[in-house]
Amino acid sequence: MATILQSSLLTNFLYPLLLVFFLSYAILQKTKILGDGKQQLDAGVSLIVSLIFVGAVFPKLIVANLVQFMSVGLVIIFVGLMLWGFISGKGEFPEKTVKKLGWVVGIAIVFAVLWATGMGSPVVLGLQKLMAFLFDSNWSGTFWTNAIFVVIVAAAIALVMKKAPVVEEKKGD
């Protein structure tokens, strides 16, 4: 169901007109190409450029695609910055920890984008197949039991072999 904001008049005429008008006006104001304090001249030129732009079909399609890409990109960046803000907080973490957590945030964003775009299904299916191979095969029960046993024995040996600090006694004269 389409709303009034999705009507053809707005999406094909008004939105592109306003976008190009405000962008070109801001650029003209910032660069002062037409002179300092020439707001009316900048607005007039921006209006003419935006009306010409709306009349052309191909540039309008390019800008529409770029705006869609930009909006998705901005949302991804916003989510990443929010997660980074949650992690870094007041900067109480050591630098190495923040770098490691930054990698975690980056990986989380990649997985979120894969999931949101629907491209994550092949990745999830691949991980399911890997987990089924590692844990549901006829050999996996014996392998993992032995692997856990070896790790426990190695940890016990490491604890026993850990040397206590040697304290030397000074002999009196």
Secondary structure, 3 states (H helix, E strand, C coil): CCCHHHCHHHHHHHHHHHHHHHHHHHHHHHHCCCCCCCHHHHHHHHHHHHHHHHHCHHHHHHHHHHHHHHHHHHHHHHHHHHHHHHHHCCCCCCHHHHHHHHHHHHHHHHHHHHHHHCCHHHHHHHHHHHHHHHHCCCCHHHHHHHHHHHHHHHHHHHHHHCCCCCCCCCCCC
